[in-house]
Amino acid sequence: MRAVAPPNHSPRRPFSLASPRLAQFDPAWLQFLACPLTKTPLEYDEARQELVSRHIGVAFPIVRGIPRLVPTEGRLLDPAAGVTVPSPKENGGQ
């Protein structure tokens, strides 16, 4: 039995993430994404290609148009840059 290629499949043009159209993050996805640590909304920093959780002061990278929302991939933001992190009392803690 021979394998059959799916329709519209061209073996000469393999899928590539290098395509500019595929390598851009679409901000419309923000309505579906949340911080993996706090479950709060994220902000898109287009200049740095990051999704920012201002709630805890962490930025997650966007690589080839795909957000890396893995806690270990997050970068702590510089408090001097004006990021305010709520205190435990403001956050409902004790």
C-alpha positions in Angstrom: 0.0 0.0 0.0 1.3 3.4 -0.9 1.0 6.6 1.2 -1.2 9.3 -0.3 -0.4 12.9 0.2 -3.2 15.1 1.6 -4.8 17.5 -0.8 -2.9 20.8 -1.6 0.3 19.2 -0.3 3.4 20.0 -2.3 6.5 18.1 -1.4 8.6 20.7 -3.1 7.5 23.5 -0.7 7.9 22.4 2.9 6.4 24.3 5.8 8.7 27.0 7.1 8.5 29.2 10.2 10.8 31.6 8.4 7.9 33.0 6.5 7.2 36.6 7.6 3.5 36.0 7.7 3.8 33.1 10.1 6.5 34.7 12.2 4.4 37.5 13.6 2.3 37.5 16.8 -1.3 38.5 16.3 -2.5 40.7 19.2 -6.0 39.3 18.8 -4.7 36.2 20.6 -4.5 38.3 23.8 -8.2 37.7 24.4 -7.4 34.0 24.8 -4.0 34.1 26.7 -3.3 34.7 30.3 -0.3 34.7 32.6 0.6 31.1 33.4 1.4 32.1 37.0 -1.5 34.4 38.0 -4.1 33.8 35.3 -4.3 37.6 34.8 -4.4 39.3 31.4 -1.1 39.9 29.5 0.0 43.0 27.6 1.8 42.9 24.2 5.2 44.7 24.0 5.7 44.8 20.2 9.1 46.5 20.4 10.6 43.7 22.6 8.4 40.9 21.3 7.2 39.9 24.7 3.9 39.3 26.6 4.0 41.2 29.9 2.3 40.3 33.1 2.3 43.7 35.0 0.7 42.0 37.9 3.9 40.2 38.9 6.4 42.1 36.8 7.3 39.2 34.4 7.8 39.3 30.6 7.4 36.1 28.5 9.2 36.0 25.1 7.6 35.6 21.7 9.7 33.4 19.4 8.8 33.1 15.7 5.4 34.5 16.5 4.7 32.0 19.3 4.4 33.1 22.9 6.5 31.0 25.3 4.3 31.1 28.4 6.4 28.7 30.4 7.3 30.1 33.9 11.0 29.3 33.5 11.1 31.3 30.2 9.8 34.5 32.0 12.1 37.5 32.5 11.7 39.6 35.7 11.1 43.2 34.8 13.2 46.0 36.2 11.3 47.7 39.0 13.0 51.0 38.0 11.2 50.8 34.7 7.9 51.7 36.4 6.4 48.3 36.8 4.3 48.2 40.0 3.8 44.8 41.7 0.9 44.7 44.1 1.7 43.9 47.7 0.2 40.7 49.2 -2.4 42.9 51.1 -3.5 44.6 47.8 -3.7 41.1 46.2 -6.1 39.7 48.8 -3.4 38.0 50.8 -2.4 38.5 54.5 
